[in-house]
Amino acid sequence: MRLEKFHGIIPAFYACYDDQGDISEARTKDLCDYLYEKQVQGVYVGGSSGECIYQSLDERKAVLSYVANQLKGKMTLIAHVGAPSTRDSIELAKHAAALGYDALSAIPPIYFKLPDRAVYKYWSDIIEATPLDFIIYNIPQTTGYTLTPSLFEKLLTNKKVIGVKNSSMPTMDIERFKKVGGDNVIVFNGPDEQYVAGRIMGADGGIGGTYGAMPELFLQANVFIQQGKFEEAKLIQSDINDIIIALCSLNGSMYAVIKEVLKRRGVNIGSVRGPLEGISSEDEGQIDNIMKMIDQAINRFCK
Ligand SMILES: CC(=O)N[C@@H]([C@@H](O)[C@H](O)[C@H](O)CO)[C@@H](O)CC(=O)C(=O)O
């Protein structure tokens, strides 16, 4: 029951900038309202999709505050607090706890390659800093660090550790983490391209960077899985994958393209921060096609 609020579709929240590239409170609220209206289960704030790696500590704290002010009590709120130093991560964790977030999460330490014991200590120090539940974030393709089932098992001896957001590509990793954790632990599917496969291999829910561009499709995929309609789930995943491939195939970074899609869906949250690349003039026409793909898939599966 305690973990029920983490099941379902949890979009990774995007960085919302004004036209000068500064964090925008008004646009952050607009994105909150859009996701609330779509009836997603919760939001994962300040992770990869939140461009946390390109923001100052004060900016990250502001984003956590703006989202909590708008959505606290309306959906599940998870704060990603991973930062280059333990000290900054703890500061973010305490800030999120004071705002009433439901859980914390953090990537492993980045830049220096540290041994397992240092990674374990980093996560443990954050966990000890607040009373909040904690979700490990495993994303080897960006951090260079791979969580092993044995370290996960060790972390789970701390009752505040409630699960793992697994963004590694093998769905077998989901099966392994679920096997170690069992029913009292929540495993999130990370790669949106295999949301359906991840759920079938044992993921309880999903946190994803493309959910915000097409929440209707992921919500419907979740319904198909709950209903045991695996053929339909496979078909909707295939349409989702066509869209993700298109989102990643333009000059602009995937997040810049998603933000343009959102603008056309009525939510302007600005562009991305360098070194991520914004969209080019050539991208504009392609984005019309992506909009068509999203609309067609919604019409096909969600009506
Ligand atoms: C490597 C990576 O960025 N993975 C994404 C995916 O959602 C990814 O954007 C999607 O599968 C498209 O490739 C998420 O797992 C990350 C995420 O949820 C976040 O922290 O924003």
The ligand as a Gaussian input file, in Angstrom:
#p B3LYP/6-31G(d) Opt

LIG

0 1
 C       19.318000       7.895000     -20.837000
 C       18.068000       8.662000     -20.613000
 O       18.061000       9.856000     -20.752000
 N       17.005000       7.975000     -20.252000
 C       15.709000       8.583000     -20.049000
 C       14.720000       7.952000     -20.969000
 O       13.417000       8.329000     -20.638000
 C       15.013000       8.371000     -22.389000
 O       14.895000       9.774000     -22.499000
 C       14.054000       7.749000     -23.376000
 O       14.064000       6.385000     -23.194000
 C       14.408000       8.132000     -24.808000
 O       15.622000       7.553000     -25.179000
 C       15.236000       8.437000     -18.631000
 O       15.493000       7.170000     -18.160000
 C       15.858000       9.549000     -17.808000
 C       14.911000      10.211000     -16.900000
 O       13.852000       9.716000     -16.686000
 C       15.296000      11.452000     -16.245000
 O       15.964000      11.406000     -15.207000
 O       14.962000      12.501000     -16.738000

